[in-house]
Amino acid sequence: MTTPRSEMPQEVTFRVDGVPAPGGSKRHVGKGRIIDSCKRNYPWRECVAAAAMKAIGSGVEPHPKGVALELEVVFVMPRPKKHYLVDFSTVRNSHEHARHLVKPDRTKLLRAFEDALTGILWHDDTQIIDGCTSKVYVGSDEQPHAMATLRRIA
């Protein structure tokens, strides 16, 4: 006898620890094999999937096809050693120093993130019709990670 599967909650928030990796360019190498140019993509996607599954629990069906979703993701990136470090509480316009203005770009980070969650939180990432994505540097007491919130749009 099979265990009945639970329904996906209206809102799911979860954190993925680790350095966010982009979904690199894909290259076909023959016989149906495709290779991603970013070596860190597959381990990162496994971390994303594991964090999402932990957040929703076991036996939960993805949002069914036709359900509109909103996804918000903040990628908290490692700060380079030579990056200008400041005390954000005392510097005017300090947000300028927290912005991550270098590669990888936001859309490639989001691509890897969304691909990792296909079949876990949704059937296809085409269901995501709204949301926002941002990249920031880690604070002095943080580790790199991604913070995500998925909402079902009624």
N, C-alpha and C positions, 0 to 999 in steps of 0.2 A: 504494500500500500504506500502511496506517495504522500508526502507531507504537503498540505496546502501552502501555497506561496502567499506571502504578505503583499499588501499594496504599498507602493512607494509613498513616503510622506510628502506633504505639500512643499516643505522646505528642508533642505539638507545643507549643513555647513560642516566643512572638514578642512584639516590642515595636512599638508604633505611636506614632511621634513626632507631636506636635501637641496642641492643646487638645481634649480629649474633648467631643463634642457630643451632646446628647440626641436621642432619637427623639421629635420633637414630636407634637402632636395632628394627626390627619389630617383634611382637609376635602375633600369631594367638590364639584367645581366644574362638573360636567356632562360629557356625552359620554365617560364613562369615565375622566376625568382626576381625580387625587387630588393635593392639594398638602399638603406637610408644613409645619407652622407654624414650624419651626426652619430658618432659612436656611443654617446651618452643617452641617446633617445630611448632605447629599449629598457635599460635599467630604470630610467626616470618614469617611463610609462607604467612599469610594474609597480613602482612606489605609489603612483597616483591611483591606480586601480585598487591596490591594497588598502589605501587610506579611505577611499570611497566605500569599499565593501565593509570596512570596519564601522564607518559612520552609519550605514543603513542597516547593518545586521545581516544575518544569513537568511536565505529563502525569500528575498524581496525581488519582485519582478521589476524590470526597467519600466520607465514611463512608456505607455503604449504609443504606437504610431498615431499621429494626428494630434498629440498633446503638445501645446506650445510651452516653451520653457525660457526662462531668463537665467543667464549665468554671469556671475560676477567673480573675477579672479584677480588677486593681487599677487604678483611675483616679487618676492623679496630676495634680491640678488646680492651676491657677495660684493663687498666693497674692495676695490683694488688697494694694494698697500700704499700706492702713491696718491690715492684720492685725497682731496682736501678734506680733512676731518675738522669738524667744528662742534662747539657746544650749541645744539639747536635751540636751546632755550634763551640764548643771549644774542644770537645773530639775527639781524633784520633780514627778511627774505630768505630765511634758512631753507625753505622748501626747494630752492634752486640747487642746493647741494645734496639733496636727497633724491633727486631725479636720476634715473638710470638712462642715460642718453647714448649708450653704445650698444653694439651687438651683444646678444641676439635681439632681433626685433620682436615686438609684442605679438605680432600675428603668428610668427613661427612658434613662439612659446605656447600660444593658445592652441595652435594646430595639434601639437603633441599632447597637450592636456585633454582636448576634446576627443582625440582618437583613442586615448587610453580608457575613456569612460563609455565608449560605444559598447552596448550590450550589458552595461552595468547600471548606468543611470538613465539611459535612453536607448532607443533602437538605432537612431541615426542622428548625427549632429545637425542635420537640417531642421530638427525640431527646435533648436535654439534660435529664437527670433529677436531676442533683446539681451542686453547686459552691458557690462563694461569690463575693461581689462587695464591694469596699470602695472608699471615696473618701478620699483624703488630700491634703494640700497638698504642693507641691513643697518639697524641701529647698533650702538656700541655693545649692547647686552643681548643681541639676537643672533640666531643662526639662519642661514638661507632657508627659505621654504616658500610654499605657495598656500594661500588661503582662499578657499572657494565657497560660494553659496549658490545653490541651484534652487530656483523657485518655479513651481508650476503656475502658469498664467491661466486664470479662470476664463 
